[in-house]
């Protein structure tokens, strides 16, 4: 089991900003997952992978694939208090789900 986090490269966020956006997605994911899936992910070591996407349109393509595969995903939109305008889509978390299923969605992306 793993979760992946697709982060927009076109926003040129600082390292700290990226870390916080991915953390937001992970927290939303953990709170939103059904108990059985969450327990399995936690027991498997909570594997997490942060990946680059070029822009918002690529995120939308990934979300369509996740819907097709019935994999949950969680969008993070910035509050606009520091580097970005309010409601900017910064990243999306996918899963947790079995590795081979997640790889059908984000397996082609490059690591951050």
N, C-alpha and C positions, 0 to 999 in steps of 0.2 A: 504494500500500500504506500502511496505517496501523494503529495500535493505539489502542484506547480504554481508558480506566480509569474505572470507575464507582465513585464514592466515596459512602459513606453519610453523608447530611446529618444524620440523627437522632442521630448520636453526638457532634455538636458538638466534633469534634477541632480542636485548634489547627492553625495553618498549617504549622508544622514537622512535626507528626504526620502531616498529610495528605501532605506532600511525601515523607516517609519511607515511608509505606504504598504510595504510587504507585511509588516507586523499587523497593521490594521486588517489586511485581508486574512491573515492567519487567525486572528482573534474572532473575526466575523465567522470564518469557516468553522472553528471549534465550537462556537456557540450555536451555530445553525445546523450542524450535522446531526443525523439521527444517532441515538446512543450506541447502537450496535456498531455502526461504521466508525464512530469516533473511538470506541474502545479498541477496535481492531487496529486502527491507525496508531493509537497511543501505544498499544502492546507491540506493534511492529517498529517502534522507534521514531515515529512522527517524521518520516523522511520528507524533506522540503527542498525544492529546487527553484532558484530564481533565474528567470530567462528574459532575454530582450525581445521586444516586438518593435517594429519600426514606427508604428503610429496607431491611432484609434481605429482606423479601418481594419487593421490586422487583428486587433482585439475582437472586433465584431465578427470577423470570420471564425476565430477560435470559439467564440460563444455559440455560433451557429452549429459548429461541429459538436460542442459539448451537449447542446440541446438534443441533437440527433442521437448521441450516444447515451443520453439520460444521465450525464455527469453534472453534479451541481457546480455552480460557479458563483463567485462573489466579487462584485465590482467595488472598487474604492474610488471615491470622488473627493477631491481635495476641498477643504473648507475655504481656501483662498486667503489664509492669514499670513503666508510668507512668500513663497516663490511663484505661486501659480494663481490664476483667476479662480474664483469660486466655481465649484461643480465640475472642475476638470477631471476627466477620467484618467487616473494615473496607472492603475494596475488592476489585474483580475486574478483571483485565486481559483484554481480548478481542483476539485476533489474534496476530501481524500477519496481515492479509488485505487483499484488494482493497477500496478505499474503498466501493464500492457494496454490497458484501456486509456490511461492518461497519456501514454506515448502516442496514441492515435490522434490526440489533440495537439500536444505541445512537443512531441519528440523531435521535431525538425528544427526547433529554435536553439539559439546559441546561449550558453551560460553567461551570466553577468560576470 
